[in-house]
Amino acid sequence: MIRFLGIIFFCLFITLSAFPSEGLELNQGQLNLLSKLQSEGLLSIEPNYNKASIDPTLWNSMKYSLKEDVAAALAIYCGNVKGTQL
């Protein structure tokens, strides 16, 4: 029985985290970092076109997992700016 409840809670956790009801948001630190990169000319974001350009040297210096995180953050940012959420 305990194992069965554990499986139910695990599935519920995955479902809630995979499909948030109010969309995803970046925290203030993440927003500040995007703003800093933009002000330094290392990042250009065009939310209305779902487009972002990042400095190639900066991008190539990132590990794969960080590239995934940056891409996800940019997608969330664009969705929030456009009001379409993510």
N, C-alpha and C positions, 0 to 999 in steps of 0.2 A: 504494500500500500504506500509506504513512504517513497519507494522508488517511483511509483506511478505518479504521485504528487510532484515529485522532483521533475519528472519529464513534462508535466503540464506547466509548471512554473517556468521551466526553461523555454518551452515553446511560446508561452505568453510573453516572456522577456524579449525573445527574438522578434516576435510579431510587433510589439510596441516600439522597439527600437528601429525596426526596419520601416515602419509606416507611422511616423509621428503625426499626430492629429493637427498640430499647428505649424508644421514646417520646421525647418532647421534655421538656426541663427548663429552667426559668428559672435564670439565674445569680444569685448572691447580691445583686448590685447591683439587679437587676430586682425581686427579692423585697423588698429594703429599700425601694425606691420605692413598691411597692404598699402596704407596711405604713405608710409615711409618709403616703401619701394617705388611707389609712383612718383613721389617728390624727388627721389634720387635718379629718376629716369631709367630704373631697372625694370619697371612694369608699366604696361599700358592696358587699361581695361575699358571695353566698350560694351556695357551690359545690354544695351538695346539690340546688339547683334550677337550676343553670347560669345564675344571675342576678347581674348587677352593675349598680349605679347609680352614675353619675358626675355631679359637679356640672355643671349645664348651661353655666355661664359658662366653666368649664375646657374642656369638650367643644367648645363653639363657637369657642374660641380656637385649637384645634388644626387643623393642615392635614390634608388627607385621608389622606396617607401615615402620619402619626402616629396617626390614628384607627384605621387598619388594624393598625398594630403593637400598639396598646393592646388592641384587640379580640382579636388573636391571643394576646397575653400572658395575658389574662384566661381565654381558653379553655384554654390550657395549664395555668394555675394551677388552675382548677376540676378539670380532668382528673386532675392530680397529687394534689390534696387528696382527691378521691373514690377514687383508686386505679384509675381507668379508663384513665389515660394519654391521650395524644393523639398 
